[in-house]
């Protein structure tokens, strides 16, 4: 799992899951990553191959991405950045 050092919030969790946990046929295992994103983005991604409702996380703001080559590396990197930013500590403005 990957966390921000300052607030300890997760932004990525890499797992080795049976395919059946993702709603797929079979018990062979697949590497996957959970990433945080907004509900609109999550909804649109779920229509694409390689994306699944989040395993073991809130399904409205997290997605599971199969790491089996079905999703382009560039897309995974972009979503990793989205997840990192979504869980980053909030910058507070000083009152002055």
WOMOKA-V483452 format. One record per residue. OMEGA is omega in degrees with one decimal (* if undefined). BURIAL is 1 if it has 9 or more other ideal C-beta (glycine too) atoms within 8 Angstrom, else 0. D_LAST is the distance of its C-alpha to the last C-alpha in Angstrom with 2 decimals. Layout:
omega: {OMEGA;OMEGA}
burial: {BURIAL;BURIAL}
d_last: {D_LAST;D_LAST}
//
This chain:
omega: {-179.0;-177.1;169.3;-179.9;-175.1;-178.2;177.3;177.4;176.4;169.8;174.7;176.5;178.4;-175.5;172.8;-171.6;167.6;-179.4;-177.5;178.6;178.3;-179.4;179.0;178.0;173.2;-179.6;177.1;-172.7;178.9;173.8;-179.3;177.3;172.0;179.9;179.2;174.4;-179.8;-177.0;179.8;177.6;179.5;-179.5;-179.7;179.7;-178.4;177.1;-178.1;176.1;175.3;179.6;-175.5;171.8;-174.8;174.8;173.6;178.0;176.5;-173.8;179.8;-177.4;176.5;174.5;172.0;-179.8;176.4;178.1;-176.2;-179.1;-179.0;177.7;-178.3;179.9;-179.8;179.3;178.4;178.4;178.4;-179.7;174.7;177.0;177.2;-179.3;178.8;-179.3;-178.0;-177.4;-179.1;175.7;178.7;177.8;-179.6;176.8;177.2;175.0;-177.1;*}
burial: {0;0;0;1;0;0;0;0;0;1;1;1;1;1;1;0;1;1;1;1;0;1;0;0;0;0;0;0;0;1;1;1;1;1;1;1;1;0;0;0;1;1;0;0;1;1;0;0;0;0;1;1;0;1;1;0;1;0;0;0;1;1;1;1;1;1;1;0;0;0;1;0;0;0;0;1;0;0;1;1;0;1;1;1;0;1;1;1;0;0;0;0;0;0;0;0}
d_last: {38.58;35.50;32.14;28.66;28.49;24.91;25.32;29.14;29.33;32.52;32.58;36.34;39.39;42.71;45.80;49.58;50.77;54.11;54.27;55.05;51.50;50.33;53.06;55.36;59.02;60.10;58.94;58.46;55.03;52.33;49.17;46.04;42.26;39.79;36.65;33.72;33.24;32.51;35.32;36.26;36.67;38.51;40.83;41.77;42.32;44.65;47.04;47.54;49.83;48.37;45.54;45.82;43.96;41.98;44.21;42.88;39.36;37.81;39.78;37.22;34.64;36.84;39.95;42.74;43.97;47.46;47.72;51.29;50.97;50.64;47.03;46.30;44.41;41.95;41.10;40.63;38.33;36.22;36.08;35.21;32.16;31.26;31.67;29.63;26.66;27.13;26.94;24.25;21.26;18.44;15.37;12.26;9.04;6.12;3.70;0.00}
//
